[in-house]
Amino acid sequence: MEIIPAIDLLEGNCVRLNQGDYKQVTHFNSDPLTQALSWQEQGATRLHLVDLDGAKTGLPINDSSIRKITQRLEIPIQIGGGIRTLKRAEELISYGVGRVILGTVAIEKPELVKNLAQRHPEKILIGIDAKKGKVATRGWLNQSNILATDLAKNFHNSGIAGIITTDISKDGTLQGPNLNAMKEIASVSSVPVIASGGIGSTADIISLLPLEAYGVSGVIVGRALYDGTVNLQEAQSAINKGHLEDPIIKKNFIV
């Protein structure tokens, strides 16, 4: 289980939104590069970037910060937010981004996603962001009628490297992950799944461990790291020890 720190970029700053609401913004750092280097120094093996401006407007407002981070970090970087064309995806790959995350176009232009996956093996992830089981698009501003599980099934044998799935109702709340939703996506996916949304403690991370059997290979952690309710090194140590008999898991995990 890989723990992946998140940096959400908005107008050049590190921020977090509550449940994807652009009106509920908390600022954490005005220097994304410094923050990225800090996570690397603390032992992160991968970094998750979200271009919130790109997700909302489709414009590359944060490219200066993105380029600086990719040039300085030694660990791989994955990025999502407003990547809706082949040109934009390949532009980010040219910056040195390890993996690009495609969300809206996975619904609107699935063949484009599959084409990119063939052109760039192991570099394309799809983001499935859902509320009440249905996928949201355009920076979570639009709600579709497509089931998250159906979208995951649509990319069987497509060549994508994995799926990142976020429960929007949990994102930024620190109230724990939606284990049922994560299990449902992982159970129908033919590729590894990275969980996102709701992590508020190391216990929340440990509660995901039983889902490794279904294909959940990582978890993205944002606000909890910035608020200090999760310490990256301590959480990594807990994962490495594999506390599968922890009573918190037995209490929270739904078979």
MIZA-569310 format. One line per field, with one value per residue: y, x, z of N, C-alpha, C in turn; residue number from 1. Coordinates in Angstrom, 2 decimals. Example, Ala and Ser with C-alpha at 12.3 -4.5 7.8 and 13.67 -1.06 7.14 Angstrom:
<lumkes>
n.py	(-5.69:-2.25);
n.px	(13.19:12.85);
n.pz	(7.80:7.08);
ca.py	(-4.50:-1.06);
ca.px	(12.30:13.67);
ca.pz	(7.80:7.14);
c.py	(-3.30:0.03);
c.px	(13.20:12.90);
c.pz	(7.80:7.87);
seq	(1:2);
</lumkes>
This chain:
<lumkes>
n.py	(-1.19:1.97:5.17:8.28:11.54:14.51:17.42:20.14:22.47:25.86:28.80:29.03:28.34:26.04:24.29:23.13:21.80:21.59:18.84:19.23:21.82:24.91:27.23:26.73:26.95:26.13:27.50:26.30:26.51:28.79:28.15:25.76:24.12:23.99:22.64:20.22:19.21:18.86:16.72:14.72:14.57:13.59:11.01:10.21:8.21:8.80:11.51:13.27:15.45:17.98:20.00:22.44:24.76:24.09:21.95:23.28:25.33:24.48:25.66:26.16:27.26:26.75:25.81:26.71:26.16:23.40:22.55:23.32:21.63:19.03:19.15:19.30:17.25:13.87:11.68:9.88:11.62:12.13:13.57:15.38:17.07:18.98:17.83:17.25:16.81:15.17:16.57:18.15:16.19:14.96:17.13:17.53:15.13:15.54:17.41:15.87:14.55:11.64:10.15:10.83:11.90:11.20:12.39:13.72:13.33:10.62:9.87:11.52:11.24:8.42:6.87:8.48:8.37:5.66:5.57:7.23:5.65:3.52:4.79:5.74:3.72:2.64:5.21:6.44:7.18:6.76:8.94:8.41:10.07:10.25:10.73:9.48:7.14:7.84:9.30:12.38:15.27:17.72:19.18:18.38:19.83:19.17:16.73:13.41:10.70:8.33:5.28:4.74:2.23:1.16:2.80:2.09:-0.58:-0.15:0.31:-2.03:-3.99:-1.90:-0.77:1.19:2.41:2.36:3.12:5.96:6.54:8.60:9.44:11.94:13.05:12.49:13.74:15.81:15.94:14.50:12.36:9.66:6.96:5.86:2.77:0.77:1.82:1.98:-0.70:-1.71:-0.50:-1.48:-4.19:-4.58:-3.70:-4.14:-3.29:-1.86:0.00:3.21:4.68:7.51:10.30:11.41:10.49:10.72:9.93:7.77:5.34:5.29:4.88:2.36:0.94:0.46:-1.60:-4.36:-4.18:-4.47:-7.01:-6.92:-5.34:-2.70:-0.51:1.73:4.87:8.15:10.97:14.00:16.62:15.65:15.27:17.87:19.09:17.68:15.41:13.04:11.58:11.29:9.55:7.94:6.76:5.32:3.49:2.07:0.89:-0.72:-2.56:-3.91:-4.06:-6.03:-7.28:-5.35:-4.00:-1.86:-2.17:-4.48:-3.49:-1.47:-2.40:-3.62:-6.60);
n.px	(0.85:0.86:1.52:0.52:1.32:-0.63:-0.76:-2.66:-3.19:-3.94:-4.21:-1.44:-0.88:-0.70:-3.48:-6.54:-9.70:-13.02:-14.93:-14.74:-15.59:-15.17:-15.59:-14.99:-12.15:-8.98:-5.89:-2.56:0.16:2.26:4.21:4.54:6.68:8.52:6.90:6.53:9.14:9.50:7.74:9.01:11.46:10.55:10.08:8.25:7.22:6.06:4.33:1.27:-0.32:-2.76:-4.26:-6.20:-7.17:-6.93:-8.72:-11.12:-11.22:-9.82:-7.51:-3.93:-2.89:-1.19:1.23:3.88:4.58:4.23:6.20:8.55:8.42:8.54:11.06:12.76:12.15:12.94:11.40:8.63:5.89:2.43:-0.29:-3.36:-6.31:-8.04:-7.03:-7.68:-7.21:-5.26:-2.96:-2.52:-2.08:0.25:1.94:2.30:3.54:5.89:7.05:8.10:6.43:5.34:2.94:-0.22:-3.50:-6.67:-9.88:-12.56:-12.50:-12.50:-15.09:-16.27:-14.65:-13.71:-12.21:-10.05:-8.63:-7.93:-6.34:-4.21:-3.21:-2.18:-0.20:1.46:2.56:1.89:1.68:-0.75:-3.49:-6.86:-9.22:-11.73:-14.17:-16.62:-20.00:-22.36:-22.14:-22.18:-20.55:-18.75:-17.85:-15.71:-14.10:-15.57:-17.83:-19.96:-22.51:-22.85:-24.87:-23.67:-22.58:-19.96:-18.76:-19.44:-17.99:-15.39:-15.38:-15.49:-12.94:-11.51:-8.75:-7.63:-5.17:-4.55:-2.76:-3.80:-6.43:-7.66:-9.72:-12.14:-14.21:-16.35:-17.97:-16.58:-14.16:-11.65:-12.83:-11.85:-13.06:-12.79:-12.38:-14.58:-15.16:-16.71:-17.33:-14.77:-14.07:-15.99:-15.28:-12.65:-13.17:-14.31:-12.41:-9.73:-7.22:-4.72:-5.95:-6.12:-6.91:-8.83:-9.81:-11.21:-9.37:-8.30:-6.69:-4.02:-5.15:-7.29:-5.95:-4.83:-7.19:-7.73:-6.12:-7.11:-8.32:-6.37:-6.36:-8.28:-7.21:-6.52:-3.94:-2.75:-2.97:-4.17:-3.26:-4.17:-5.30:-5.12:-2.39:-1.46:-2.85:-1.78:-2.82:-2.12:1.00:3.49:5.77:5.27:2.89:3.69:5.37:3.51:2.01:3.97:4.39:2.06:-0.63:-2.84:-4.47:-5.50:-7.97:-9.45:-9.60:-11.17:-13.50:-14.26:-14.05:-15.97:-17.13);
n.pz	(0.00:-1.10:0.16:-0.84:-0.92:-1.43:-3.48:-4.05:-6.51:-6.78:-8.36:-8.15:-5.53:-2.70:-1.78:-0.18:-0.96:0.34:-0.06:-2.79:-3.25:-4.59:-3.23:-0.69:0.44:1.72:2.44:2.35:1.71:0.05:-1.67:-3.81:-4.72:-2.59:-0.77:-2.11:-2.19:0.52:1.12:-0.33:1.04:3.43:2.88:0.94:-1.81:-4.13:-5.75:-5.74:-7.82:-8.27:-10.55:-9.90:-11.07:-13.74:-13.82:-13.45:-15.40:-17.62:-18.43:-18.57:-16.02:-13.87:-14.82:-14.56:-11.89:-11.96:-13.78:-12.39:-10.17:-11.33:-12.42:-10.21:-8.37:-7.42:-7.17:-8.71:-10.34:-10.42:-12.17:-12.30:-13.57:-15.62:-17.95:-21.03:-23.68:-26.24:-26.87:-24.55:-22.58:-23.55:-23.48:-20.73:-20.08:-21.45:-19.80:-17.85:-16.17:-14.53:-14.68:-16.12:-15.26:-16.31:-16.29:-16.87:-19.69:-19.82:-19.72:-21.71:-23.99:-24.41:-26.24:-26.83:-24.45:-24.41:-26.69:-25.92:-23.84:-25.25:-26.72:-24.72:-22.67:-19.34:-18.37:-18.19:-16.23:-15.12:-13.65:-11.40:-10.10:-7.76:-6.60:-4.47:-5.89:-8.58:-11.40:-11.35:-13.28:-15.00:-13.06:-10.86:-10.99:-12.59:-12.61:-13.60:-14.96:-14.96:-13.67:-11.34:-11.24:-13.74:-15.45:-14.75:-15.64:-18.37:-19.15:-19.20:-20.15:-21.63:-21.54:-19.72:-16.81:-14.28:-11.87:-10.24:-7.60:-6.17:-3.49:-3.51:-1.54:0.72:0.46:1.74:4.24:6.39:7.60:7.25:4.85:2.17:2.37:1.22:-1.34:-2.44:-2.49:-4.27:-6.74:-7.06:-7.23:-9.73:-11.43:-13.75:-13.36:-11.11:-8.25:-6.84:-3.83:-2.70:-0.72:2.24:4.17:7.44:9.50:10.66:11.26:9.49:7.11:7.56:7.63:5.01:4.23:4.01:1.54:-0.31:-1.27:-3.19:-5.08:-4.48:-4.41:-3.42:-1.58:-1.54:0.28:1.68:3.11:5.77:6.19:6.05:8.14:10.21:11.36:10.32:10.21:7.88:7.88:10.12:9.35:7.11:8.35:9.86:7.83:6.66:8.67:8.54:9.89:10.06:11.86:13.42:15.57:14.66:11.92:11.76:12.76:10.96:8.33:5.70:4.60);
ca.py	(0.00:3.17:6.40:9.30:12.89:15.30:18.88:20.72:23.78:26.85:30.11:28.96:28.02:24.73:24.46:21.99:22.13:20.70:18.15:19.76:23.12:25.98:28.31:26.32:26.78:26.34:27.66:25.67:26.90:29.61:27.67:24.33:23.39:23.72:21.60:18.96:18.74:18.41:15.36:13.81:14.42:12.80:9.60:9.89:7.50:9.34:12.73:13.46:16.86:18.28:21.37:22.81:25.74:23.34:21.17:24.18:26.17:23.86:26.50:25.73:28.37:26.33:25.09:27.12:25.37:21.99:22.33:23.42:20.42:17.88:19.30:19.17:16.04:12.62:10.66:10.07:12.52:11.93:14.83:15.44:18.37:19.70:17.18:16.84:16.62:14.43:17.54:18.53:15.04:14.76:18.28:17.25:14.04:16.14:18.12:14.89:13.93:10.19:9.66:11.83:11.36:11.69:12.18:14.11:12.73:9.18:9.77:12.24:10.76:7.24:6.39:9.29:7.82:4.38:5.90:7.70:4.51:2.73:5.62:5.98:2.63:2.86:6.64:6.97:6.76:7.45:9.36:8.22:10.87:9.94:11.09:8.52:6.09:8.34:10.05:13.83:15.72:19.16:19.66:18.01:20.80:18.53:15.38:12.56:9.57:7.13:4.64:4.64:0.86:0.98:3.49:1.24:-1.74:0.30:0.39:-3.35:-4.30:-0.70:-0.36:2.18:1.91:2.20:3.98:6.69:6.73:9.53:9.67:13.38:13.40:12.29:14.47:16.97:15.93:13.79:11.49:8.27:6.61:5.06:1.46:0.04:2.35:1.59:-2.13:-1.93:-0.14:-2.42:-5.53:-4.68:-3.16:-5.07:-2.64:-1.40:1.13:4.09:5.26:8.91:10.93:11.14:10.03:11.67:9.37:6.56:4.23:5.28:4.26:0.94:0.31:0.11:-2.73:-5.55:-3.98:-4.86:-8.29:-6.61:-4.56:-1.34:-0.54:2.97:5.81:9.55:11.68:15.44:17.51:15.06:15.53:19.31:19.38:16.98:14.24:11.91:11.79:10.43:8.48:7.00:6.01:4.36:2.44:1.25:0.08:-1.74:-3.60:-4.68:-4.31:-6.60:-7.74:-4.20:-4.02:-0.79:-2.76:-5.39:-2.72:-0.60:-3.04:-4.31:-7.67);
ca.px	(0.00:1.68:0.92:0.89:0.92:-1.27:-0.67:-3.68:-2.72:-4.96:-3.58:-0.04:-0.77:-1.14:-4.74:-7.45:-11.12:-13.89:-15.88:-14.64:-16.25:-14.19:-15.89:-14.47:-10.72:-8.02:-4.55:-1.56:1.53:2.32:5.33:4.33:7.94:9.02:6.06:6.82:10.44:9.32:7.18:10.06:12.43:9.92:10.03:7.24:7.75:5.33:3.60:0.02:-0.63:-4.05:-4.36:-7.60:-7.52:-7.10:-9.96:-12.27:-11.24:-9.12:-6.36:-2.69:-2.49:-0.17:2.33:5.19:4.81:4.33:7.53:9.55:8.34:9.04:12.51:13.52:11.90:13.51:10.34:7.65:4.78:1.21:-1.03:-4.68:-6.95:-8.16:-6.29:-8.82:-6.78:-4.02:-1.87:-2.24:-1.50:1.63:2.70:2.67:4.52:7.16:7.63:8.70:5.40:5.36:1.62:-1.28:-4.78:-7.74:-11.16:-13.69:-12.45:-12.77:-16.51:-16.62:-13.86:-12.97:-11.25:-8.85:-7.90:-7.36:-5.28:-3.07:-2.66:-1.37:0.95:2.32:2.31:2.11:1.68:-2.09:-4.43:-8.14:-9.75:-13.17:-14.60:-18.05:-20.84:-23.48:-21.91:-22.21:-19.33:-18.79:-16.86:-15.44:-13.71:-16.64:-18.92:-21.07:-22.84:-23.36:-25.70:-22.87:-22.10:-18.51:-18.35:-19.56:-16.86:-14.21:-15.50:-15.29:-11.51:-10.87:-7.81:-7.42:-3.78:-4.30:-1.90:-4.56:-7.58:-7.75:-11.13:-12.39:-15.57:-16.38:-18.62:-15.61:-12.93:-11.37:-13.61:-11.09:-14.01:-12.56:-12.71:-15.77:-14.57:-17.59:-17.16:-13.45:-14.11:-16.80:-14.48:-11.53:-13.67:-14.62:-11.29:-8.69:-5.93:-4.63:-6.78:-5.61:-8.04:-8.70:-10.97:-11.66:-8.35:-8.10:-5.80:-3.30:-6.12:-8.05:-5.09:-4.76:-8.48:-7.74:-5.24:-7.79:-8.71:-5.27:-6.75:-9.15:-6.46:-6.19:-2.48:-2.24:-3.94:-3.76:-3.54:-3.97:-5.54:-4.66:-0.96:-1.26:-3.38:-0.97:-3.48:-1.35:2.43:3.82:6.71:4.61:1.90:4.42:5.83:2.34:1.69:5.02:4.19:0.90:-1.48:-4.09:-5.31:-5.92:-9.43:-10.07:-9.91:-12.28:-14.70:-14.65:-14.06:-17.22:-16.85);
ca.pz	(0.00:-1.23:0.65:-1.81:-0.52:-2.49:-3.53:-4.92:-6.94:-7.15:-8.54:-7.73:-4.11:-2.23:-1.08:-0.15:-1.03:1.10:-0.93:-4.14:-3.35:-4.80:-2.30:0.62:0.17:2.80:1.91:3.20:1.37:-1.16:-2.49:-4.07:-4.87:-1.24:-0.18:-2.80:-1.71:1.90:1.11:-0.80:2.13:4.49:2.48:-0.06:-2.97:-5.28:-5.42:-6.47:-8.07:-8.88:-11.06:-9.70:-12.10:-14.98:-13.73:-13.52:-16.60:-18.75:-18.78:-17.89:-15.16:-12.90:-15.48:-14.03:-10.68:-12.35:-14.37:-11.34:-9.34:-12.08:-12.64:-8.98:-7.60:-7.91:-7.13:-9.79:-10.11:-11.20:-12.15:-12.90:-13.55:-16.88:-19.05:-21.85:-25.06:-26.42:-26.82:-23.17:-21.89:-24.00:-23.00:-19.34:-20.11:-21.90:-18.65:-16.97:-15.31:-14.69:-15.08:-16.20:-14.83:-17.16:-15.65:-17.70:-21.03:-19.71:-20.06:-22.94:-25.12:-23.95:-27.23:-26.68:-23.32:-24.82:-27.64:-25.13:-23.10:-26.19:-27.10:-23.56:-21.72:-17.90:-18.05:-18.19:-15.21:-15.19:-12.37:-11.25:-8.95:-7.70:-5.47:-4.43:-6.88:-9.94:-11.73:-11.56:-14.26:-15.07:-11.74:-9.93:-11.10:-13.31:-12.15:-14.67:-14.53:-15.20:-12.46:-11.25:-11.57:-15.19:-16.08:-14.52:-16.54:-19.75:-19.46:-19.17:-21.24:-22.44:-21.46:-18.68:-15.74:-13.06:-11.62:-8.98:-7.32:-5.08:-3.04:-3.35:-0.28:1.79:0.19:2.57:5.48:7.43:8.29:6.89:3.47:1.88:2.07:0.30:-2.69:-2.92:-2.77:-5.48:-7.91:-7.19:-7.57:-11.16:-12.20:-14.17:-13.09:-9.72:-7.87:-5.79:-3.11:-2.35:-0.12:3.60:5.11:8.53:10.52:10.26:11.35:8.23:6.09:7.90:7.33:3.59:3.95:3.50:0.14:-1.20:-1.88:-4.33:-6.06:-4.05:-4.25:-2.84:-1.03:-1.61:1.53:1.51:4.25:7.04:6.31:6.32:9.47:11.19:11.94:9.80:10.01:6.74:8.24:11.03:8.58:6.29:9.25:10.20:6.64:6.51:9.69:8.13:11.05:9.55:12.96:14.21:15.77:13.87:10.62:11.91:13.02:9.85:7.01:5.39:3.65);
c.py	(1.24:4.39:7.55:10.67:13.67:16.78:19.36:22.16:24.67:28.21:30.13:28.61:26.58:24.93:23.12:22.54:21.17:20.15:18.78:21.13:24.22:27.18:27.99:25.93:27.04:26.40:27.07:26.17:27.70:29.18:26.16:23.53:23.03:22.61:20.24:18.37:18.22:17.01:14.35:13.53:13.56:11.35:9.23:9.21:7.96:10.59:12.85:14.95:16.98:19.75:21.79:23.87:25.05:22.56:22.05:24.88:25.52:24.61:26.10:26.81:28.01:25.66:25.48:26.30:23.90:21.68:22.38:22.14:19.22:17.95:19.02:17.86:14.81:11.50:10.92:10.93:12.11:13.19:14.71:16.85:19.05:19.10:16.55:16.68:15.82:15.37:17.90:17.39:14.87:15.94:18.04:16.13:14.58:16.94:17.17:14.26:12.43:9.63:10.82:11.15:12.02:11.36:12.45:13.41:11.22:8.90:10.33:11.69:9.53:6.72:7.19:8.76:6.51:4.58:6.36:6.57:3.64:3.48:5.77:4.92:3.00:4.33:7.24:6.33:7.39:7.77:9.19:8.89:10.77:10.46:10.21:7.52:6.55:9.33:11.54:14.22:17.23:19.76:19.46:18.97:20.22:17.11:14.58:11.49:8.25:6.56:4.52:3.25:0.59:1.65:2.66:0.05:-1.37:0.32:-0.92:-3.50:-3.12:-0.24:0.71:1.55:1.67:3.18:4.67:6.98:7.57:9.58:11.16:13.78:13.25:13.21:15.71:16.99:15.32:12.78:10.01:7.97:5.84:3.68:0.66:0.49:1.93:0.11:-2.41:-1.62:-1.16:-3.79:-5.69:-4.20:-4.23:-4.50:-2.18:-0.14:1.89:4.78:6.71:9.40:10.47:10.72:11.10:11.19:8.18:5.35:4.14:4.62:2.76:0.22:-0.09:-1.16:-3.99:-5.42:-4.26:-6.16:-8.09:-5.76:-3.13:-1.31:0.70:3.84:7.21:10.24:13.16:16.19:16.95:15.28:16.98:19.70:18.69:15.80:12.93:12.36:10.80:9.27:7.46:6.14:4.96:3.20:1.50:0.34:-1.04:-2.87:-4.44:-5.04:-4.87:-7.11:-6.60:-4.20:-2.92:-1.31:-3.63:-4.64:-2.00:-1.30:-3.86:-5.34:-7.73);
c.px	(0.89:0.90:1.44:0.41:0.36:-0.95:-1.70:-3.28:-3.90:-4.28:-2.17:0.18:-1.17:-2.39:-5.43:-8.87:-11.89:-14.96:-15.91:-15.25:-15.20:-14.45:-15.40:-13.00:-9.90:-6.63:-3.53:-0.15:1.51:3.45:5.19:5.63:8.51:8.22:6.34:8.14:10.35:8.75:8.21:11.06:11.87:9.68:8.97:7.89:7.09:4.58:2.38:-0.25:-2.01:-4.04:-5.83:-8.07:-7.78:-8.40:-11.18:-12.37:-10.63:-7.87:-5.13:-2.11:-1.31:1.04:3.71:5.54:5.01:5.72:8.63:9.58:8.90:10.54:13.33:13.32:12.53:12.46:9.35:6.47:3.62:0.38:-2.36:-5.23:-6.93:-7.41:-7.33:-8.48:-5.50:-2.83:-1.51:-1.60:-0.03:2.52:3.18:3.69:5.89:7.83:8.36:7.72:5.36:4.06:0.64:-2.61:-5.88:-9.08:-12.34:-13.68:-12.66:-14.24:-16.79:-15.91:-13.04:-11.94:-9.96:-7.99:-7.20:-6.22:-4.02:-2.40:-1.80:-0.10:1.95:2.04:2.73:2.13:0.28:-2.94:-5.78:-8.60:-11.25:-13.59:-16.12:-18.72:-22.09:-23.38:-21.89:-21.08:-19.62:-17.65:-16.65:-15.12:-14.77:-17.82:-20.15:-21.28:-23.43:-24.28:-24.96:-22.36:-20.58:-18.02:-18.45:-18.41:-15.58:-14.22:-15.18:-13.82:-10.78:-9.97:-7.56:-5.97:-3.50:-3.49:-2.67:-5.72:-7.38:-9.21:-11.32:-13.88:-15.66:-16.98:-17.67:-14.39:-12.80:-12.07:-12.86:-11.94:-13.86:-12.99:-14.01:-15.28:-15.42:-17.39:-15.82:-13.43:-14.88:-16.00:-13.37:-11.99:-13.96:-13.47:-10.28:-7.29:-5.90:-5.46:-6.10:-6.80:-7.76:-9.98:-11.26:-10.61:-8.10:-7.14:-5.05:-4.23:-6.95:-7.25:-5.02:-6.06:-8.59:-6.94:-5.96:-8.20:-7.57:-5.61:-7.63:-8.45:-6.19:-4.71:-1.91:-3.35:-3.34:-4.19:-3.22:-4.10:-5.00:-3.17:-0.70:-1.75:-2.58:-1.65:-2.90:0.09:2.90:4.72:6.08:3.59:2.57:4.92:4.68:1.95:2.71:4.88:2.96:-0.02:-2.84:-5.01:-5.77:-7.45:-10.16:-10.46:-11.14:-13.61:-15.20:-14.76:-15.31:-16.95:-17.97);
c.pz	(0.00:-0.72:-0.20:-1.34:-1.71:-2.33:-4.53:-5.23:-7.35:-7.16:-7.95:-6.28:-3.84:-1.39:-0.91:-0.24:-0.13:0.17:-2.33:-4.34:-3.44:-3.89:-0.89:0.47:1.43:2.18:2.89:2.94:0.09:-2.09:-2.72:-4.18:-3.50:-0.58:-0.81:-2.32:-0.28:1.95:0.65:0.33:3.27:4.09:1.48:-1.27:-4.27:-4.82:-6.33:-6.60:-8.69:-9.28:-10.99:-10.70:-13.42:-14.98:-13.95:-14.87:-17.83:-19.16:-17.96:-16.97:-14.26:-13.52:-14.97:-12.80:-11.02:-12.91:-13.31:-10.49:-10.08:-12.30:-11.39:-8.24:-8.25:-7.92:-8.27:-9.36:-10.98:-11.08:-12.86:-12.83:-14.90:-18.04:-19.96:-23.32:-25.10:-26.29:-25.39:-22.39:-22.27:-23.62:-21.58:-19.25:-20.52:-20.79:-17.72:-16.00:-15.59:-15.20:-15.12:-15.92:-15.66:-16.54:-16.57:-19.06:-20.99:-20.01:-21.44:-24.17:-24.72:-24.94:-27.18:-25.55:-23.71:-25.82:-26.89:-24.37:-23.98:-26.58:-25.96:-22.49:-20.29:-17.50:-17.95:-17.09:-15.52:-13.78:-12.35:-9.95:-8.87:-6.44:-5.55:-5.58:-8.32:-10.19:-11.92:-12.50:-14.15:-13.70:-10.69:-9.99:-11.79:-12.81:-13.31:-14.09:-14.70:-13.88:-12.49:-11.65:-13.07:-15.92:-15.92:-15.48:-17.98:-20.14:-19.22:-20.39:-22.17:-22.45:-20.43:-17.54:-14.45:-12.99:-10.27:-8.73:-6.05:-4.75:-2.69:-2.00:0.92:1.66:1.07:3.92:6.66:8.18:7.93:5.47:3.35:1.43:1.09:-1.14:-3.27:-3.31:-4.06:-6.74:-8.13:-7.65:-9.05:-12.04:-12.54:-13.93:-11.63:-9.48:-6.74:-5.15:-2.74:-1.70:1.30:4.61:6.16:9.60:9.94:10.31:10.08:7.13:6.31:7.52:5.86:3.29:3.45:2.03:-0.84:-1.92:-3.10:-5.38:-5.70:-3.67:-3.60:-2.31:-1.09:-0.32:1.34:2.81:5.56:7.26:6.66:7.70:10.58:11.85:11.40:9.65:8.96:7.15:9.17:10.28:7.71:7.13:9.61:9.05:6.49:7.51:9.40:9.26:10.64:10.65:13.84:14.36:14.98:12.50:10.74:12.09:11.76:8.51:6.82:4.30:2.60);
seq	(1:2:3:4:5:6:7:8:9:10:11:12:13:14:15:16:17:18:19:20:21:22:23:24:25:26:27:28:29:30:31:32:33:34:35:36:37:38:39:40:41:42:43:44:45:46:47:48:49:50:51:52:53:54:55:56:57:58:59:60:61:62:63:64:65:66:67:68:69:70:71:72:73:74:75:76:77:78:79:80:81:82:83:84:85:86:87:88:89:90:91:92:93:94:95:96:97:98:99:100:101:102:103:104:105:106:107:108:109:110:111:112:113:114:115:116:117:118:119:120:121:122:123:124:125:126:127:128:129:130:131:132:133:134:135:136:137:138:139:140:141:142:143:144:145:146:147:148:149:150:151:152:153:154:155:156:157:158:159:160:161:162:163:164:165:166:167:168:169:170:171:172:173:174:175:176:177:178:179:180:181:182:183:184:185:186:187:188:189:190:191:192:193:194:195:196:197:198:199:200:201:202:203:204:205:206:207:208:209:210:211:212:213:214:215:216:217:218:219:220:221:222:223:224:225:226:227:228:229:230:231:232:233:234:235:236:237:238:239:240:241:242:243:244:245:246:247:248:249:250:251:252:253:254:255);
</lumkes>
